Amino acid sequence: MSPEEIQALVDDATFDYTMGDADGAVAKLRRATEAAPDAFEPWHALAEIHFGRREFDAALSAAERGLQLRPDDLFINTTLSRIWMEKGDKAAAEKYGAKAKILSWKEQLREQS
């Protein structure tokens, strides 16, 4: 699958989820992650949908894969912070929250330059 086809699946899955079809969204994202296991976007979307469904173990698994692909991504670190908070591990949540904050500051500094 091309990067454009992967992104189209992610976009379709996001739409499905917002329209109430979480199962359809997850199925599309699974197809995307199987076809392109090194594509960040489907892993992050999958983590967010599982989080929204309160499936925290599945969300964590997807988010950790996303983190492997983009360790300095602000949003995946934020997602991990939220997941760990819901799982009751405040220390892990704070670790990822702090990383997200640092990444946000770095982005702000780049924008000011």
C-alpha positions, 0 to 999 in steps of 0.5 A: 500500500502506498503512503497515500492509501494508508493515509486514506484508510486512516482518514476513513477510519477517523470518519467512521469512528466519529460517526459511531462505527468504532469496529469499522474504524479499528478494522481499517486501522488494523489493515493499515498497520498490517500493510504498513507496520512502520507507518506512524499515523495508523498506530496513533489513530488506533491508540486514540480509538482504543483509548476512546473505547476505554480499551487501555491495554490495546491503546497502550500497545498501539501507542508504544508501537507509535512511540517506537516509530516517532519517539519525539512526537508530541502527540504520541507522548501525550497519548501515552500520558493519558493512557497511563493516567487511566491505568493508574500509573501516575509516575509513567503518566508524568514521565510522558507528560513531561516529555510532551511538554518539553517537545511542545516548548521546543516547537514553540522555540523553533516557531519563534526563531 
